Amino acid sequence: MEGVRKRKEGNEDMGVAARTILAPHRPHKSFRLLRAFFYLAAFTLGTLSILVMLNNTWPMKSGSHRVNTLDKISAALGVQEKVYAVVIDAGSTGSRVLAFTFFRSLTVTPTVSKCISISNIIILLLFEFYFQADNSLKLEDELWHEVKPGLSSYKDDPVKGAESLLPLLAKAKERIPKDRWPMTPLILKATAGLRLLPTEKADDLLKEVKKLLNNSEFYTTDKSVEIMDGREEGIFSWFTVNYLLDVISGSVDKTLVALDLGGGSTQITFIPTESETLNSVPSDFLSSITLFHKDLKLFTHSYLGLGLMAGRAAVLNSHRDEEGVVRSPCVNPIIETTWEYNSQSFDIHGPVNPKYREISGKSGRIGEKRPIADYEHCYRTCLNVIKSQVANAPKELRDREVIAFSYFFDRAAERGLIDTIAAILQDFVSYVMVLLDPLKPEVTGVGPLLFSRFYG
C-alpha cells in the first residue's frame, strides 16, 4: 500500500509539473497596460490619419471657410501650409488693404525628408496612393485697414496718390512675417473711381502705383496693378460673401444674391436658378465660371454711375440751373452748402419754391411752419436716375435672398434699420464681417434683404 501511495503521489507531482509547463503564460500587468496603450495609440493614429485625409480631400472636406483643429494638425504634419496674400482695393472713396492668412491643402506630396514622425510618413503615403488634396484655402486671419480719399482724388498728382498707399503697405508688413514677404502676392485692383477718370489720368496713377508696389518687397508681376471692369468686381464680391457665409460649396439654390453699393457703381451678381432668367437677359450679363468642379452661369452686371456718390451727383445735376447752382428738392430749403465729387463742384441750395410742414402748438406754444425737403419730388428724381440705367431686372430676384453690403450697411445703420452695436459684436464673435437676421424693408422687386458691413 505504501508503494502504491508513493507512486500516486509521484504521478500527482508529475501532473502538477505538466500543468505548470502547459498552462498559458499570463503576462505581467504592466505589460498588458503597455499593449493596451499601443493598441489605443495605433487606433488613434489611424483614425486621425483618416480624418486628416478627409479634411484635405474634395469633396469630403469640411465646407467651412474657417481653419479648424484638423487643419492645424494637417499643417503640423506637412499636409497643409500657411500662406499669405495682400490685396489693395482702390475704391472711389478710399483705399483699403486686406492682408489674408490662409491654410492651403498641398497638391504635391512633400518629400519624406521633411517628415518628423512615422505618422507623417503614413499620412503622406496614403495621400500618394489613394487621395489627392485640392489645393484649397481656408481663412485663418485677416487685416482690414482704410485710408481716404480714394486714388481717383489724386488724378492731378499721381505721385502723391501712390504715396497715399504707404500706410496700407506698412500695416500689411506688420501682419505678415518678413521672411514670407518675397513669396506673398500683392495686387491692387481699382474700381469705379478710376474707371470714371479720363484714360490718360488713370494710366498716370497706375504707373506710379506700380513703381511703389514693385519696391514693396512683396511678390508682384506685370498684372499686379489693374483696373477691374464691372463684371470682375461683381464676381469677386459675390464669391467673397458666399464664401464667408459657407454656402459657396453647397447647393446652387442656397447661394445668395450679392448687391454691392460702392461709391461710383453698383454691382448685382447671382447664380440664376430659373431658365427664364438665362433666356431673357442680354448675353453680356452672363459669365461662365467653374466652381468646385461645377460649370456655372453667373448673372453679373455693374451699373457704372449708380454708386452712392456718383448717383448723388446725377441727382444733383438734374436740378442744376443755368447759373450752375443746384436747387434740389432733396435738400432742406434753409441749407446752403458745397460738395465735390470727381473734380466736379456743386453749389447746393434748397428748392426755389420751398415746402413747409405745419407744426401745431403744444403746451402754450404757438404753431409754426417748418421748411422741409420735398420727399416725393426727391424720390421721383432718384427713381428717374435709376431707371435711366437699370433694365432687364430678372423676375426671380423677387424670391431670392439678397445680401446688401458696403454703403448699404452704412446708410441702413444711419437710419436705424439695423443695430450697429449688435452688428459689431456679431462681427467679433463670428469673424464673418457682419450678417444680421433677415429684415424686410420695402424694396421693390427684391426678396428678403440682409444687410452686411462688408468691404471687399
C-alpha positions as CSV (number, residue, x, y, z in Angstrom):
1,M,0.0,0.0,0.0
2,E,2.8,2.3,0.8
3,G,4.4,1.7,-2.6
4,V,1.1,2.5,-4.3
5,R,0.7,5.7,-2.3
6,K,4.2,6.8,-3.3
7,R,3.6,6.1,-7.0
8,K,0.3,8.0,-6.7
9,E,2.0,11.0,-5.1
10,G,4.7,10.8,-7.8
11,N,2.1,10.9,-10.5
12,E,0.4,13.9,-8.9
13,D,3.7,15.7,-8.7
14,M,4.3,15.0,-12.4
15,G,0.7,16.3,-13.2
16,V,1.4,19.5,-11.4
17,A,4.6,19.9,-13.3
18,A,2.9,19.2,-16.6
19,R,0.1,21.6,-15.8
20,T,2.7,24.2,-14.9
21,I,4.5,23.6,-18.2
22,L,1.4,23.5,-20.3
23,A,-0.5,26.4,-18.6
24,P,-0.7,29.6,-20.6
25,H,1.7,32.3,-19.6
26,R,0.0,35.2,-18.0
27,P,1.7,38.5,-18.9
28,H,2.6,40.9,-16.3
29,K,0.0,43.6,-15.5
30,S,2.3,46.4,-16.7
31,F,2.9,44.6,-20.0
32,R,-0.9,44.3,-20.5
33,L,-1.2,48.0,-19.9
34,L,1.6,48.8,-22.4
35,R,-0.1,46.6,-25.0
36,A,-3.4,48.3,-24.5
37,F,-1.8,51.7,-24.8
38,F,-0.1,50.6,-28.0
39,Y,-3.4,49.4,-29.5
40,L,-5.1,52.7,-28.4
41,A,-2.3,54.7,-29.9
42,A,-2.5,52.8,-33.2
43,F,-6.3,53.2,-33.3
44,T,-6.0,56.9,-32.6
45,L,-3.3,57.4,-35.2
46,G,-5.3,55.5,-37.8
47,T,-8.5,57.5,-37.1
48,L,-6.6,60.8,-37.1
49,S,-4.9,59.9,-40.4
50,I,-8.3,59.2,-42.0
51,L,-9.8,62.4,-40.6
52,V,-6.8,64.5,-41.8
53,M,-7.1,62.9,-45.3
54,L,-10.8,63.6,-45.5
55,N,-10.4,67.1,-44.2
56,N,-8.0,67.8,-47.1
57,T,-9.7,66.0,-49.9
58,W,-12.5,67.3,-52.0
59,P,-15.5,66.6,-51.8
60,M,-15.3,65.1,-48.4
61,K,-13.7,68.0,-46.6
62,S,-15.5,70.5,-44.4
63,G,-17.4,73.2,-46.2
64,S,-16.4,75.8,-43.6
65,H,-14.1,78.6,-44.8
66,R,-12.6,78.8,-41.3
67,V,-9.5,77.0,-40.1
68,N,-10.3,74.1,-37.7
69,T,-8.3,71.9,-35.4
70,L,-7.7,69.3,-38.1
71,D,-6.3,72.0,-40.4
72,K,-3.8,72.9,-37.7
73,I,-2.9,69.2,-37.2
74,S,-2.5,68.9,-41.0
75,A,-0.1,71.9,-41.1
76,A,1.9,70.3,-38.3
77,L,2.1,67.0,-40.3
78,G,3.1,68.8,-43.5
79,V,-0.2,68.2,-45.4
80,Q,-1.1,71.9,-45.3
81,E,0.9,75.0,-45.3
82,K,0.3,78.6,-44.1
83,V,0.3,81.1,-47.0
84,Y,-0.4,84.9,-47.2
85,A,-1.8,87.3,-49.7
86,V,-2.2,91.1,-49.8
87,V,-5.0,92.8,-51.7
88,I,-5.5,96.6,-52.0
89,D,-8.9,97.7,-53.0
90,A,-8.6,101.2,-54.7
91,G,-12.2,102.4,-54.5
92,S,-13.7,105.7,-55.4
93,T,-14.0,107.0,-51.8
94,G,-11.0,105.3,-50.2
95,S,-8.3,102.6,-50.5
96,R,-8.3,99.5,-48.3
97,V,-5.8,96.9,-47.6
98,L,-6.7,93.3,-46.8
99,A,-3.9,91.0,-45.6
100,F,-5.0,87.4,-45.5
101,T,-3.6,84.4,-43.7
102,F,-4.7,81.1,-45.2
103,F,-4.1,77.4,-44.6
104,R,-3.6,75.7,-48.0
105,S,-4.0,72.0,-48.7
106,L,-1.0,70.7,-50.6
107,T,-1.5,69.1,-54.0
108,V,2.1,67.9,-54.2
109,T,3.3,65.4,-51.6
110,P,6.2,66.8,-49.6
111,T,9.4,64.7,-49.5
112,V,9.8,62.2,-46.8
113,S,12.9,64.1,-45.6
114,K,10.5,66.8,-44.2
115,C,8.6,64.3,-42.1
116,I,9.2,64.3,-38.4
117,S,7.5,61.1,-37.4
118,I,6.0,57.8,-38.6
119,S,2.6,59.3,-38.5
120,N,3.7,61.9,-41.2
121,I,5.0,59.1,-43.4
122,I,1.8,57.1,-43.1
123,I,-0.4,60.0,-44.0
124,L,1.8,61.1,-46.9
125,L,1.9,57.6,-48.3
126,L,-1.8,57.3,-48.1
127,F,-2.2,60.6,-49.9
128,E,0.3,59.5,-52.5
129,F,-1.6,56.3,-53.4
130,Y,-5.3,57.0,-52.5
131,F,-6.0,60.7,-52.2
132,Q,-5.2,64.0,-53.9
133,A,-5.6,67.2,-51.9
134,D,-7.4,70.0,-53.7
135,N,-5.1,73.0,-53.1
136,S,-8.0,74.8,-51.5
137,L,-7.6,77.7,-49.0
138,K,-9.1,78.2,-45.5
139,L,-9.0,81.6,-43.9
140,E,-7.3,81.8,-40.5
141,D,-6.9,85.6,-40.1
142,E,-7.3,88.9,-42.0
143,L,-6.3,92.5,-41.6
144,W,-8.6,95.4,-42.9
145,H,-7.4,99.0,-42.9
146,E,-8.6,102.0,-44.9
147,V,-7.3,105.4,-45.9
148,K,-9.1,108.3,-47.5
149,P,-9.6,109.8,-50.0
150,G,-9.5,107.3,-52.9
151,L,-6.8,107.2,-55.6
152,S,-9.0,109.0,-58.1
153,S,-8.8,112.1,-56.0
154,Y,-5.1,112.4,-56.9
155,K,-5.6,112.4,-60.6
156,D,-3.6,115.6,-60.9
157,D,-0.8,114.4,-58.6
158,P,-0.2,110.7,-59.3
159,V,3.0,110.6,-57.2
160,K,1.1,111.7,-54.1
161,G,-1.7,109.3,-55.0
162,A,0.8,106.4,-54.9
163,E,2.3,107.6,-51.7
164,S,-1.2,107.5,-50.1
165,L,-0.9,103.7,-50.2
166,L,2.3,103.6,-48.0
167,P,0.3,103.3,-44.7
168,L,-1.6,100.4,-46.1
169,L,1.7,98.6,-47.1
170,A,3.1,99.2,-43.6
171,K,0.0,97.6,-42.0
172,A,0.4,94.6,-44.2
173,K,4.1,94.2,-43.3
174,E,3.2,94.3,-39.6
175,R,0.9,91.3,-40.1
176,I,3.0,89.1,-42.4
177,P,6.4,87.6,-41.3
178,K,9.2,89.3,-43.1
179,D,10.7,86.0,-44.4
180,R,7.4,85.5,-46.3
181,W,7.2,88.9,-48.0
182,P,9.0,87.8,-51.2
183,M,6.5,84.9,-51.7
184,T,3.4,86.8,-50.7
185,P,1.5,88.0,-53.7
186,L,0.4,91.7,-53.7
187,I,-2.2,93.0,-56.0
188,L,-4.1,96.3,-56.4
189,K,-7.5,96.4,-58.0
190,A,-9.0,99.7,-58.8
191,T,-12.8,100.1,-59.2
192,A,-15.3,102.6,-60.5
193,G,-13.3,105.6,-59.3
194,L,-10.6,105.1,-61.8
195,R,-13.0,103.7,-64.5
196,L,-14.7,107.1,-64.4
197,L,-11.4,109.1,-65.0
198,P,-10.1,110.0,-68.4
199,T,-7.8,107.2,-69.6
200,E,-4.6,109.3,-69.5
201,K,-5.2,110.4,-65.9
202,A,-6.0,106.8,-64.8
203,D,-2.9,105.5,-66.6
204,D,-0.6,108.0,-64.9
205,L,-1.9,107.0,-61.5
206,L,-1.4,103.3,-62.2
207,K,2.1,103.9,-63.5
208,E,3.2,105.5,-60.2
209,V,1.3,102.8,-58.1
210,K,3.2,100.1,-60.0
211,K,6.5,101.7,-59.1
212,L,5.6,101.8,-55.5
213,L,4.3,98.2,-55.3
214,N,7.3,96.8,-57.2
215,N,9.6,98.2,-54.5
216,S,7.4,96.9,-51.6
217,E,9.4,93.6,-51.1
218,F,6.2,91.7,-51.7
219,Y,5.8,89.4,-54.8
220,T,4.4,91.4,-57.8
221,T,4.0,90.8,-61.5
222,D,3.1,92.9,-64.6
223,K,-0.5,92.2,-63.8
224,S,-0.4,93.1,-60.1
225,V,-2.0,96.6,-60.7
226,E,-5.1,96.8,-62.8
227,I,-8.5,98.5,-63.1
228,M,-11.2,95.9,-62.7
229,D,-14.1,96.0,-65.0
230,G,-17.6,95.9,-63.5
231,R,-18.0,92.2,-64.3
232,E,-14.9,91.2,-62.3
233,E,-16.0,93.4,-59.4
234,G,-19.3,91.7,-59.3
235,I,-17.9,88.2,-59.5
236,F,-15.3,88.8,-56.8
237,S,-17.8,90.3,-54.4
238,W,-20.4,87.5,-55.0
239,F,-17.7,84.9,-54.3
240,T,-16.4,86.6,-51.2
241,V,-19.8,87.0,-49.4
242,N,-20.9,83.4,-50.3
243,Y,-17.5,82.1,-49.2
244,L,-17.6,83.9,-45.9
245,L,-21.2,82.6,-45.3
246,D,-20.1,79.0,-46.1
247,V,-22.7,78.5,-48.8
248,I,-20.3,78.5,-51.8
249,S,-19.7,74.8,-51.9
250,G,-23.3,73.7,-51.3
251,S,-26.4,73.7,-53.5
252,V,-26.7,76.5,-56.0
253,D,-30.1,77.3,-54.6
254,K,-28.6,78.2,-51.3
255,T,-26.2,80.8,-52.6
256,L,-27.1,84.5,-52.0
257,V,-27.6,87.4,-54.4
258,A,-24.7,89.9,-53.9
259,L,-25.8,93.6,-54.0
260,D,-22.8,95.9,-53.7
261,L,-23.2,99.6,-53.4
262,G,-19.9,101.3,-54.0
263,G,-19.1,105.0,-54.4
264,G,-19.1,105.0,-58.2
265,S,-21.0,101.9,-59.2
266,T,-23.4,99.2,-58.0
267,Q,-23.0,95.5,-58.8
268,I,-25.6,92.8,-58.6
269,T,-24.4,89.2,-59.0
270,F,-26.1,85.8,-58.5
271,I,-26.5,82.3,-60.0
272,P,-29.8,82.1,-61.9
273,T,-32.0,79.2,-60.9
274,E,-34.7,79.8,-63.5
275,S,-34.4,79.2,-67.2
276,E,-36.4,82.4,-67.9
277,T,-33.5,84.4,-66.5
278,L,-30.9,82.7,-68.6
279,N,-33.0,83.1,-71.8
280,S,-34.2,86.7,-71.3
281,V,-31.2,88.7,-70.1
282,P,-28.5,90.0,-72.5
283,S,-25.7,87.6,-73.1
284,D,-23.1,90.1,-71.8
285,F,-24.9,89.9,-68.4
286,L,-23.9,86.2,-68.1
287,S,-20.4,84.8,-67.2
288,S,-19.3,81.2,-67.3
289,I,-17.3,80.1,-64.2
290,T,-16.0,76.8,-62.8
291,L,-16.6,76.5,-59.1
292,F,-15.8,73.4,-57.1
293,H,-15.7,71.2,-60.2
294,K,-19.0,72.6,-61.4
295,D,-19.6,74.7,-64.5
296,L,-22.0,77.5,-63.7
297,K,-23.6,80.5,-65.4
298,L,-23.4,83.7,-63.3
299,F,-25.5,86.8,-63.8
300,T,-23.4,89.9,-63.1
301,H,-23.8,93.5,-64.1
302,S,-22.2,96.7,-62.9
303,Y,-24.2,99.9,-63.1
304,L,-21.5,102.5,-63.6
305,G,-22.6,105.9,-62.3
306,L,-25.1,104.4,-59.8
307,G,-22.8,104.2,-56.8
308,L,-23.7,106.3,-53.8
309,M,-21.6,109.3,-54.7
310,A,-22.0,109.1,-58.4
311,G,-25.7,108.6,-58.1
312,R,-25.9,111.6,-55.7
313,A,-24.1,113.7,-58.3
314,A,-26.5,112.6,-61.0
315,V,-29.5,113.6,-58.8
316,L,-28.0,117.0,-58.0
317,N,-27.1,117.6,-61.7
318,S,-30.7,117.1,-62.7
319,H,-31.6,120.2,-60.6
320,R,-28.7,122.5,-61.7
321,D,-29.9,125.8,-63.1
322,E,-28.4,127.9,-65.9
323,E,-26.1,129.6,-63.5
324,G,-24.7,126.3,-62.3
325,V,-26.5,126.5,-58.9
326,V,-28.1,123.3,-57.7
327,R,-31.6,123.9,-56.2
328,S,-32.6,120.4,-55.1
329,P,-35.9,119.2,-53.6
330,C,-33.8,116.7,-51.7
331,V,-32.3,119.5,-49.6
332,N,-33.9,121.4,-46.8
333,P,-34.7,125.0,-48.1
334,I,-32.6,126.6,-45.3
335,I,-29.4,124.6,-46.4
336,E,-26.7,126.3,-48.4
337,T,-23.6,124.2,-48.8
338,T,-21.0,122.9,-51.3
339,W,-19.9,119.4,-52.3
340,E,-17.3,118.0,-54.6
341,Y,-17.2,114.7,-56.4
342,N,-14.9,113.6,-59.2
343,S,-13.5,117.1,-59.6
344,Q,-17.0,118.5,-60.0
345,S,-18.1,121.2,-57.6
346,F,-21.7,121.6,-56.5
347,D,-23.2,124.8,-55.1
348,I,-26.2,123.3,-53.3
349,H,-29.4,125.1,-52.1
350,G,-32.9,124.1,-51.4
351,P,-35.7,124.5,-54.0
352,V,-36.9,127.8,-55.2
353,N,-40.4,127.1,-54.0
354,P,-39.8,125.6,-50.6
355,K,-42.1,123.1,-48.9
356,Y,-43.3,123.6,-45.3
357,R,-44.8,121.4,-42.6
358,E,-47.4,122.8,-40.2
359,I,-46.3,122.2,-36.6
360,S,-49.2,122.7,-34.2
361,G,-48.6,124.5,-30.9
362,K,-48.4,122.4,-27.7
363,S,-48.3,123.4,-24.0
364,G,-48.9,127.0,-24.8
365,R,-46.5,127.2,-27.7
366,I,-47.5,128.9,-30.9
367,G,-47.8,126.7,-34.0
368,E,-45.3,127.3,-36.9
369,K,-44.4,126.3,-40.4
370,R,-41.1,124.5,-40.7
371,P,-39.2,124.2,-44.0
372,I,-38.6,120.6,-45.1
373,A,-37.2,118.8,-48.1
374,D,-39.7,117.7,-50.7
375,Y,-39.5,113.9,-50.2
376,E,-42.0,113.0,-53.0
377,H,-40.2,115.2,-55.6
378,C,-36.8,113.9,-54.5
379,Y,-38.0,110.3,-54.7
380,R,-39.2,110.7,-58.2
381,T,-35.9,112.3,-59.2
382,C,-33.9,109.4,-57.7
383,L,-36.2,106.9,-59.4
384,N,-35.7,108.5,-62.8
385,V,-31.9,108.4,-62.4
386,I,-32.1,104.7,-61.5
387,K,-34.5,103.8,-64.3
388,S,-32.3,105.6,-66.8
389,Q,-29.7,102.7,-66.3
390,V,-31.5,99.8,-64.8
391,A,-33.2,97.4,-67.2
392,N,-33.6,93.7,-67.7
393,A,-34.1,93.1,-64.0
394,P,-34.7,89.3,-63.6
395,K,-38.1,88.4,-62.1
396,E,-36.6,85.7,-59.9
397,L,-35.0,88.3,-57.7
398,R,-38.3,88.8,-56.0
399,D,-38.0,85.4,-54.5
400,R,-34.2,85.3,-53.9
401,E,-32.4,86.1,-50.7
402,V,-30.2,89.2,-51.2
403,I,-27.2,90.3,-49.1
404,A,-26.6,94.0,-49.5
405,F,-23.3,95.4,-48.3
406,S,-20.8,98.3,-48.4
407,Y,-22.7,101.6,-48.4
408,F,-26.0,99.7,-47.9
409,F,-24.8,98.8,-44.4
410,D,-23.7,102.4,-43.6
411,R,-26.9,104.0,-44.8
412,A,-29.1,101.4,-43.0
413,A,-27.2,102.0,-39.8
414,E,-27.6,105.7,-40.1
415,R,-31.4,105.4,-40.5
416,G,-31.6,102.9,-37.6
417,L,-32.7,100.0,-39.7
418,I,-30.0,97.8,-38.0
419,D,-28.4,97.8,-34.6
420,T,-24.7,98.6,-35.2
421,I,-23.6,97.6,-31.7
422,A,-25.1,94.2,-32.1
423,A,-23.6,94.0,-35.6
424,I,-20.1,94.8,-34.3
425,L,-20.5,92.2,-31.5
426,Q,-21.6,89.6,-34.0
427,D,-18.6,90.6,-36.2
428,F,-16.3,89.9,-33.3
429,V,-17.8,86.6,-32.3
430,S,-18.4,85.0,-35.7
431,Y,-15.5,86.7,-37.6
432,V,-17.6,86.8,-40.7
433,M,-17.9,90.5,-41.5
434,V,-21.5,91.1,-40.3
435,L,-24.6,89.3,-41.1
436,L,-27.8,90.3,-39.4
437,D,-31.1,88.5,-39.2
438,P,-33.3,88.9,-42.3
439,L,-35.1,92.3,-42.5
440,K,-37.9,93.1,-44.8
441,P,-37.8,96.7,-45.8
442,E,-39.9,98.0,-48.6
443,V,-37.6,97.3,-51.6
444,T,-39.5,96.9,-54.9
445,G,-38.7,93.8,-56.8
446,V,-36.2,92.3,-54.3
447,G,-36.8,89.3,-52.0
448,P,-35.7,89.1,-48.3
449,L,-32.8,91.5,-47.8
450,L,-29.8,91.1,-45.5
451,F,-27.6,93.9,-44.5
452,S,-23.9,93.3,-44.1
453,R,-20.9,95.5,-43.3
454,F,-18.6,94.2,-46.0
455,Y,-15.8,96.0,-47.9
456,G,-14.0,93.9,-50.5
